[in-house]
Each structure stands twice: as C-alpha cells, then as structure tokens.
Amino acid sequence: MEKIKAYKCFNSDMTCKDFRYKVGETYKHEGEIELCSSGFHACIKAQNCFNYYAFTSKNIVCEIEMTGEVIHGEDKSVCSEIKIIKKISWDEVLKLANSGNGNSGNRNSGDRNSGYRNSGNENSGYRNSGDRNSGDRNSGDGNSGNENSGYENSGDRNSGYRNSGNGNSGYGNSGYGNSGDGNSGNENSGYRNSGNGNSGYGNSGDRNSGYRNSGNGNSGDRNSGDRNSGYRNSGYGNSGYGNSGDGNSGNINSCNFQTGFFNSRKENKIRLFNNYIKISREEALEVTGIKICLKFKLSRYRRKINGKKKIFLMSYKKSWNNFIADLTKEEIKEIKKIPNFDVDVFYEITGQKIWKKNLK
C-alpha cells in the first residue's frame, strides 16, 4: 500500500472539526471519500494548510501519512486512512512554507520576509518582488505604499521614486499623476508645481507651460494673471512683459491692447487698412463689416489617400475665395463700409477683388 507524505493543520488542542487527534495514531474512514465532504483531508505542501487555517504559531501542523484510497485536489487531498506521524515546530513550518531563507511570513521565495508571497527580500507587505517593502505588490524597493515599481514611495502605483502621492512616474511628488518631479499638485509634467496640469516649473497656478506662474494657462514666466505668453504680467492675455493691463504686446502697460511702453491710457485711434483712424479697438470690433470678416476660417476638403478619406485645409487665399463667395450682397456692402476701406489692401491680404464678384 502506497504511503503519501503530507501535512495537516489542527487547532491548538489538536482538534479538527471537533475531533481530537493524537500523534502516533492511525485513523480509518468508513464509506466513500469526497473532497470537501468526507474523509481525512491534508495538504501535500505545508504552505497550503494556511489556505484553510490562520497563519499563526497557535495552530499545530503535523506531518502525516495518507494511505488507502486517495483523491487529490488543487491544493489539498482526501484519503480513507491517515496516520499522524509527528508535530512540526513553527521554525520548521516557516522553512516549509517559504522557499527563501529567514522568513517569518508565508510563501516567500525571497529572504527575511515577515509578509506573504514575496519574491523579494525583507518585506513586511504582500506579493512584493522588490526589497524592504511594507506595502503590497511592489516591484520596487523600500515602498510603504502599494503597487509601486519605483523606490521609497509612500503612495500607490508610482513608477518614480520617493512619492507620497499616487500614480507618479516622476520623483518626490506629494500630488497625483505627475510625470515631473517635486510636485504637490496633480498631473504635472513639469517640476516643483503646487498647481495642476503644468508642463512648466514652479507654478502655483494651473495648466502653465511657463515657469513660476501663480496665474493659469500661461506659456510665459512669472505671471500672476492668466493666458499670458509674455513674462511678469498681472493682467490677462499679454504677449509683452510686465503688464498689469490685458492683451498687450508691448511692455509695462497698465491699460489694454498696447503695442508700446509705459502707457496708462488706452489709445483712441487704431490702424485700419494701413492708416490711422480715431476709433478705439473696442469700437472697431462693433463695426458690422469687421464682425463679418472675423467669421472667416480656413476651408476644409477631403481627399482619398490609400483608400482612406483624409481632411485637409485649403490655403489662406483660397479659403477667402470660398468665404467671400458665400456672402450676400448686403454683407459685401457692409465690408466696404469698414472705415478706411481700401480695395487694393483688401486684395493684397485676401486675394479677393470683391468689387468684381457676382454677388447674391
């Protein structure tokens, strides 16, 4: 009769399902055996005993022999006859449960782990392939967080290093989803941002590609306002420098839409068709003909390439040709009423001789 070596776990009083076993005794089951139903159950691998019992030294693990009829399952077996060979010390249980060395946890292939299922070393967490992790499922080292491939992260799912936030591929981030370094904000590809979504550096505002902005959406640097491509602006939409006003391409202006320097009052004249006229920018934007022209956009067309339709943009002047062709006679008249209107300048810019068009 074949004797199969296996392991069986008992409660601290050597009972299993209210039946007390004794070392050295043999027990027989009368009738049919069935996994999880009837017969004597044991595990070929000692570590599998703890799929059914808590992993604690309070429980007793014994080496046993299985004889008679035997049926093997995925992680346990059942037999019709069992002999309790000997009790196993907890130190021996640890060696049997782990393939690594010096582990106090269970199913570790690495060494000196107090957690479970670690292939790395000195982990107190679970399922780590890295070393010295107190968190779980880390492939990196020294993580107290979970699922990190980087090192020394207290947050989760970091591929970078020393992040207290989550999902960072950069370094030293307390925020989330950063590919840059040292961010306390979220989803930054730049560095040292306390704001969110910045590709630049040192921004406390959001969505800046520039540096050290407290405002939002700046491509320039050190702006406290928003949407500036220039530098050190407290206003909005400036391409110049040091403006407290808005929409300036010049520098150090406190009013709006200036191309010059050190202006505190807005101009009451602008250039239209290459000549100055006494009208403000705001007033010009209310001219009906200018409103019509501001609706212009590049035309699109489709073309098949390798059997697939692709969308392309027409040239600037061809697009103007399509735009003018769709205007009514009344709209053309309004364009001609634009102050300082000059047919030659209009033609030079748009390529359209609107006085020769067949109007609707």
SEFI-624670 format. One record per atom (N, C-alpha, C): residue in one letter; x, y, z. Coordinates in steps of 0.1 Angstrom, whole numbers, plus 5000, padded with zeros to 4 digits. Layout:
AXYZ ...
//
This chain:
M500849885000 M500050005000 M500950135000 E500650224991 E501450344989 E501250435001 K502350495007 K502250585017 K502650725012 I501750825013 I501950955008 I502251055019 K503351125019 K503751215029 K502951345027 A502351405037 A501551525036 A501551605049 Y500851715050 Y500851795062 Y499351835065 K499051825078 K497751865083 K497751965094 C496852065094 C496852165104 C495752135114 F495952165127 F495052145137 F494852275146 N493852275153 N493652385163 N494652355174 S494852455183 S495852445194 S495652325203 D494452265203 D494152145211 D494152015203 M494752025191 M494851905182 M493551865177 T492551955177 T491251915171 T491051965157 C490251895149 C489951935136 C488451895134 K487551995132 K486151975131 K485651895143 D486051935155 D485551885168 D486051745171 F486951695163 F487551555166 F489051575170 R489451515181 R490751535186 R491651415181 Y492751455175 Y493751355170 Y494951345180 K495651235179 K496851215187 K498051165178 V499151225181 V500451185174 V500651035176 G500950965165 G501250825165 G500050735162 E498850795162 E497650715160 E497350705145 T496650605141 T496150585127 T494550585128 Y494050655118 Y492550665117 Y492050625104 K490850555104 K490250505091 K488850565089 H488550585077 H487250645074 H486450525067 E485250505072 E484350405067 E483450475056 G483250415044 G482450475034 G483250545023 E482550615014 E483150685003 E483850805008 I484950845001 I485550975004 I485251074993 E485251204997 E485051304987 E485651434992 L486351504983 L486951634986 L485951734992 C486351795003 C485551895010 C484251845016 S484151705016 S482851645021 S483151535031 S483851435027 S484051315036 S485451255034 G486051205045 G487351155045 G488351245053 F489651205053 F490651285060 F491351375050 H491351505053 H491951605044 H493351645049 A494251665040 A495651715043 A496151775030 C497351845031 C497951915020 C499351855017 I499651835005 I500951785001 I502051885004 K501652015002 K502652125005 K502152195019 A503052205028 A502752265041 A502052405040 Q502552485030 Q502052625029 Q500552625026 N500052525019 N498652525015 N497752495027 C498252455038 C497452435050 C496852565055 F497552675051 F497152805056 F496152875046 N495752805036 N494552845029 N493352815036 Y493452735047 Y492252695055 Y492352725069 Y493552755074 Y493852795088 Y494652925088 A494453005099 A495253125100 A496753095102 F497553185096 F498953165096 F499453215109 T499453135120 T499853165133 T500453045140 S501453075149 S502052965156 S501152905167 K499952965169 K499052905178 K498452775173 N498352765159 N497852645153 N498952535152 I498652415152 I499652305151 I499652235138 V500852225132 V501052155119 V501752025122 C501151915116 C501751785118 C502151725104 E503151645104 E503451555093 E502651435094 I501951395083 I501051275083 I501351185071 E500851065072 E500950975061 E499450945056 M499350955043 M498050915037 M498150785030 T497150695033 T497150565027 T495650525023 G495450405018 G494150365014 G493750445001 E492550474999 E492050544988 E492450694989 V493050754979 V493450894979 V492950974967 I492351084969 I491951174959 I492651304960 H493251354950 H494051484950 H493251594944 G493151714951 G492551834945 G493651934942 E493252064940 E494152164936 E495152194946 D494752214959 D495752244969 D495552154982 K494652054981 K494551964992 K494151824987 S494251724995 S493951584991 S493051525002 V492351424999 V491551355009 V491851205008 C491851135019 C492150985019 C491250915029 S491350785028 S490450695036 S491150655049 E492550675049 E493350635061 E494450725063 I494650775076 I495650875079 I496350835092 K497650865092 K498550835104 K499150965108 I499051015120 I499751135125 I501151095129 I502151145121 I503551105123 I504151185134 K504151325133 K504851405143 K504351545142 K504551625153 K504251765153 K505551835147 I505251945140 I506352015134 I506552155142 S507752195145 S507952315152 S507652435142 W507352555148 W507052665140 W508152715131 D509452695136 D510552735127 D510652645115 E510252515117 E510252425106 E509152455096 V507952495102 V506852535094 V507252655085 L507952745090 L508452865082 L509352825071 K510152725074 K511052685063 K510352605052 L509352535056 L508552455047 L507552545038 A507052655045 A506152745038 A506852845029 N508152865031 N508852965023 N510052895016 S510252935003 S511452874996 S512652964999 G512453085004 G513553165008 G514053145022 N514953225027 N515553205040 N515153305050 G515053265062 G514853365073 G513553435073 N512453375067 N511153435066 N510253405078 S509553505083 S508553475093 S507153475087 G507053515075 G505753515067 G505653385060 N504653385050 N504253265044 N504453275028 R504953165022 R505053155007 R506053265002 N507053295008 N508053385003 N509153304996 S509553354984 S510753294977 S511953374980 G511753494985 G512853584989 G513253555004 D514053635009 D514653615022 D514153715033 R514053675045 R513853765057 R512553845055 N511553785050 N510253845048 N509253815060 S508653915065 S507553885075 S506153885069 G506053935057 G504853935049 G504653805041 Y503753805032 Y503353685024 Y503653695009 R504053585003 R504153574989 R505153674983 N506253704990 N507253794984 N508353724978 S508753764965 S509953714959 S511153794962 G510953914967 G512054004971 G512453974986 N513254064992 N513854035005 N513354145015 E513254095028 E512954185039 E511754265037 N510654205032 N509354275030 N508454235042 S507754335047 S506654305057 S505354315050 G505254355038 G504054355030 G503854225022 Y502954225012 Y502554105005 Y502854124990 R503254004984 R503453994970 R504454104964 N505454124971 N506554224966 N507654144959 S508054194947 S509154134941 S510454224944 G510154344949 G511254424953 G511654404968 D512554484974 D513054464987 D512654564997 R512554525009 R512254625021 R510954705019 N509954635014 N508654705012 N507754665024 S507054775030 S506054745040 S504654745033 G504554795021 G503354795013 G503254665005 D502254664996 D501954534989 D502154554974 R502554434967 R502654424953 R503554534947 N504754554953 N505754644948 N506854574941 S507254614929 S508354564923 S509654644926 G509454764931 G510554854935 G510954824950 D511754904955 D512354874969 D511954984979 G511754944991 G511555045002 G510255125001 N509255064996 N507955134995 N507055095006 S506355195012 S505355175022 S503955175016 G503955225003 G502655224995 G502555094988 N501555094978 N501254964971 N501454984956 E501854874950 E501954864935 E502854964929 N503954984936 N505055074931 N506154994924 S506555044912 S507654994905 S508955074908 G508755194914 G509855274918 G510255254933 Y510955344939 Y511655314952 Y511155424962 E511055374974 E510755454986 E509555544984 N508555494979 N507255564978 N506355524989 S505655634995 S504655605005 S503255604998 G503155654986 G501955654978 G501855524970 D500855514962 D500555394954 D500755414939 R501055304932 R501155294918 R502155394912 N503255414919 N504355504914 N505455434907 S505855484895 S507055424889 S508255504892 G508055624897 G509155704901 G509555684916 Y510355774921 Y510955754934 Y510455854945 R510355814957 R510155894968 R508855984967 N507755924962 N506555994960 N505555954972 S504956064978 S503956034988 S502556034981 G502456084969 G501256084962 G501055954954 N500055944945 N499855824938 N499955844923 G500355734916 G500355734901 G501455824895 N502555844902 N503555934897 N504755864890 S505155904878 S506355854872 S507555934875 G507356054881 G508456134885 G508956114899 Y509656204905 Y510256184918 Y509856284928 G509656244941 G509356334952 G508056414951 N507056354945 N505756424943 N504856384955 S504156484960 S503156464970 S501756464963 G501756514951 G500456514943 G500256384936 Y499356384926 Y498956264919 Y499256274904 G499656164898 G499656164883 G500756254877 N501856274884 N502856364879 N503956284872 S504356334860 S505556274854 S506756354857 G506556474862 G507656564866 G508056534881 D508956614886 D509456584900 D509056694910 G508956664922 G508756764933 G507456834932 N506356774927 N505156844926 N504156814937 S503556914943 S502556894953 S501156904946 G501156954934 G499856954926 G499756824918 N498756814909 N498456694902 N498656704887 E499056594881 E499156574867 E500056684860 N501156704867 N502156794861 N503356714854 S503756764843 S504856704836 S506156784839 G505956904845 G507056994849 G507456964863 Y508257054869 Y508857024882 Y508457134893 R508257084905 R508057174916 R506857264915 N505757204910 N504557284908 N503557254920 S502957354925 S501857334935 S500557334929 G500457384916 G499257384908 G499157254901 N498157254891 N497857124884 N497957144869 G498357034863 G498457024848 G499457114842 N500557144849 N501657234844 N502757154837 S503257194826 S504357144819 S505657224822 G505457344828 G506557424832 G506957394847 Y507757494853 Y508357464866 Y507857574876 G507757524888 G507557624899 G506257704898 N505157644892 N503857714891 N502957684903 S502357784908 S501257764918 S499857764911 G499857814899 G498657814891 G498557684883 D497557684874 D497257564867 D497457574852 R497857464845 R497957454831 R498957554825 N500057574832 N501057664827 N502257584820 S502657634808 S503857574802 S505057654805 G504857774811 G505957854815 G506357834829 Y507157924836 Y507757894849 Y507257994859 R507057944871 R506858024883 R505658124881 N504558074875 N503358144874 N502358114885 S501758224891 S500658204900 S499358204893 G499358254881 G498058254873 G497958124865 N496958124856 N496657994849 N496858014834 G497257904828 G497257894813 G498357984807 N499458004814 N500458094809 N501558014802 S502058064790 S503258004784 S504458084787 G504258204792 G505358284797 G505758254812 D506558334817 D507058314831 D506658424841 R506458374854 R506258474865 R505058564863 N503958504857 N502758584855 N501758554867 S501158654872 S500058634882 S498758634875 G498658684863 G497458684855 G497358554847 D496358544838 D496058424831 D496358444816 R496758334809 R496858324795 R497858424789 N498958444796 N499958534791 N501158454784 S501558494773 S502758434766 S503958514770 G503758634775 G504958714780 G505258684794 Y506058774800 Y506658754813 Y506258864823 R506058824836 R505758914847 R504559004845 N503458944839 N502259024837 N501258984848 S500559084854 S499459064863 S498159064856 G498159114843 G496959124835 G496758994828 Y495958994818 Y495558874810 Y495858884795 G496258774790 G496458764775 G497558854770 N498558874777 N499658964773 N500758884766 S501258934755 S502458874749 S503758954753 G503559074758 G504659154763 G505059124777 Y505759224783 Y506359204797 Y505859304807 G505659264819 G505359354830 G504159434828 N503059384822 N501859454820 N500859424831 S500159524837 S499059504846 S497759504838 G497759554826 G496559554817 G496459424809 D495559424800 D495259304793 D495559314778 G495959204771 G496059204757 G497159284751 N498259314759 N499359394754 N500459314748 S500959364736 S502159314730 S503359394734 G503059514739 G504159604744 G504459564759 N505259654765 N505759624778 N505359734788 I505159694801 I504959774812 I503759874810 N502659824805 N501459904803 N500359864813 S499659964819 S498559944828 S497259944821 C497159994809 C495959984801 C496059864791 N495059854783 N494859734775 N495259754760 F495759644754 F495959634739 F496959734734 Q498059754741 Q499059844737 Q500259774731 T500859834720 T502059784714 T503259864719 G503059974726 G504160054731 G504560024745 F505260124752 F505760104765 F505260214774 F505060174787 F504660274798 F503460354794 N502360294790 N501160354787 N500160324798 S499460434803 S498460414813 S497060444808 R496960504796 R495660534789 R495560464776 K494360404773 K494260344760 K494160444749 E494660404737 E494660484725 E493260494720 N492860614715 N491660634708 N491760634693 K492860574688 K493060554674 K493760424671 I493360364660 I494060244656 I494260254641 R495060154636 R495360154622 R494360054615 L493660104604 L492760024596 L493260054582 F493459944575 F493959944561 F495160044559 N496160024569 N497460094569 N497360234572 N496260294576 N496160434580 N495460444594 Y495960544602 Y495260564615 Y493960624613 I493060594623 I491760654623 I491360664638 K490660774642 K490360804655 K489160714659 I489460594663 I488460494668 I489160394677 S488560354688 S489260264697 S489060124692 R489960034697 R489859894693 R488459834697 E487959874708 E486659824712 E485559864702 E485659994698 E484660044688 E484759974675 A486059944671 A486259884658 A485659744658 L485659674669 L485159544670 L483559544669 E482959654670 E481559674669 E481159704654 V482059734645 V481759764631 V481259634625 T480059644618 T479459524612 T480359454602 G481059534593 G481859474583 G483059394589 I483659454600 I484759384607 I484159254614 K482959264620 K482359144626 K482159034616 I481759074603 I481658974593 I482958904589 C483958984588 C485358934584 C485958844595 L485558874607 L486158794618 L485558654619 K484558624611 K483958494610 K484758404600 F485758464593 F486558384584 F487258274590 K487358154584 K488258054589 K488657964576 L489757894578 L490257814567 L489257714562 S489057694549 S488157594544 S488857454545 R488057354546 R488457214546 R488057144534 Y488857044530 Y488356954519 Y488856814522 R488256714516 R488556574518 R489256514505 R490156424508 R490856354497 R491156214501 K490956124492 K491355984495 K492855964493 I493455904503 I494855864502 I494955714507 N495455634498 N495455484501 N494155434505 G493055484498 G491755434501 G491055484513 K491655574520 K491155634532 K490955794530 K489755844534 K489455984533 K490156054544 K490956164540 K491556244549 K491156394547 I491156474558 I490756614558 I491956704557 F491956794548 F493056894546 F492457034547 L493357134550 L492957274550 L493457334537 M492557424531 M492957494519 M493857614523 S494457664513 S495357784515 S494557904520 Y495257994526 Y494658114531 Y493758184521 K494358214509 K493658304500 K492558224493 K492758094491 K491658004485 K490458004495 S490757994508 S489757994518 S488958124518 W489658244516 W489058364515 W488058374502 N488558304492 N487658304480 N486358234483 N486458114490 N485158044494 N484358134504 F485058204513 F484358284523 F483558394516 I484258464507 I483558584500 I482458534491 A482658414485 A481658364476 A480258334483 D480358304496 D479158264504 D478558394510 L479058514509 L478558624514 L477358684506 T476458754512 T475358814505 T475758954500 K474959014491 K475259144486 K475359244497 E474459234507 E474359324518 E475659314527 E476159184529 E477359164537 E478559224530 I478659214517 I479759274509 I479759424511 K478559484511 K478359634512 K478859674526 E478559594536 E479059624550 E480559614551 I481159524544 I482659514544 I483259644538 K482559694527 K483059814520 K482859934529 K481959924539 K481760044548 K482760044559 I483659944560 I484659954571 I485460084570 P485660154580 P486460284580 P487760254573 N488160354564 N489460344557 N489560234547 F488360174543 F488360054534 F489160084522 D490059994518 D490960014506 D490959884498 V490359894486 V490259764478 V491559704475 D492659784473 D493959724470 D494559654482 V494459714494 V494959644506 V494159524509 F492859524507 F491959404509 F492459294499 Y492659334487 Y493159234477 Y494559184480 E495459264485 E496759224489 E496759114500 I495759134509 I495759044521 I494958914517 T493758934511 T492858824509 T492958754495 G493458834485 G493458784471 G492158794465 Q491158874471 Q489858884465 Q489559024461 K489059034448 K488559164443 K487059164444 I486659214456 I485259194459 I484359284450 W484859394444 W484059474436 W483759414422 K484459294419 K484259224407 K483459094409 K483059064421 K482458934424 K480958944420 N480458824415 N479058814413 N478358794426 L477658904430 L477058904444 L475658834444 K475358774455 K474058714457 K472958814458 
//
